[in-house]
């Protein structure tokens, strides 16, 4: 059998004060940040998708490479 540990005298428990339920207040976000993020988001979303105009030009260039003569005049 394990030797018994000497029992420490228990401290008298202090009666807990009834905490008034406080409604969690949201941190006030400055009005500048949400609008800035909203304006910054659309370009990033558009960048992830294939930009129609740019891909069409690159596609035609790779599909039919310009001749050396055409390059000289452009």
N, C-alpha and C positions, 0 to 999 in steps of 0.2 A: 504493500500500500504506500501511496505517496505521502510524504510528511505534510501535515496540515500547515498551511500558511497562516501566520499571525494575522488575525482580523484587524483591519485598520478601523478606528472609530469613525463612523459615518458622520459627515458634516450635516448639521440641521438644514434641510432643504428650505431655501427662501421661497415664500409664496410668490408665484409668477403673477405679474400684473397683467390684467386682461388687455391685450394689445388691440387697439381700435383698428378694424380692417380699413387700411388706406387703399384707395383705388390707385393702381399703378399709373402714374402720369407719364405720358409719352414725352420724350425729349423734344423740345421745340426745335424743329429743323428750320434753318434759315431759308427764306423764300428763294434765294439765288440758286441753291444746289439742285432742287428737283427740275427746274426749268432748263438748267445747263445740261444735265444728264439726258433730258428728253430730246434736246436738240442734237446732242452728240450721237445718240443711238441710231437714228435712221441711216446716216451715211455708212456706218459699220455694217448694218444689216444689208444694205444694198451692195456693199463690197463683197460680202460672202457669196451672194448670188452672182451669176455670170453677167457682167454688164453687157447689155445687148450690143451697143454701138461698137465697143472696143473689140469684142470677140469677132464680130462680123468682119471688121477690117483685117484683123490678124488672120482670120480663116481664109479670106480671099487671097491674102498675100502668100500664105504658105501653100495654098492650093494651086495658084497659078503665079509662080514667081515672075517678077517683072523682068523684062528683057534688058540687056545692057543698053540698048538704044533708048528705050523708054526712060531708063534711069538717068541718062545723060540730059534729057530735055526737062525732066521734072525738077 
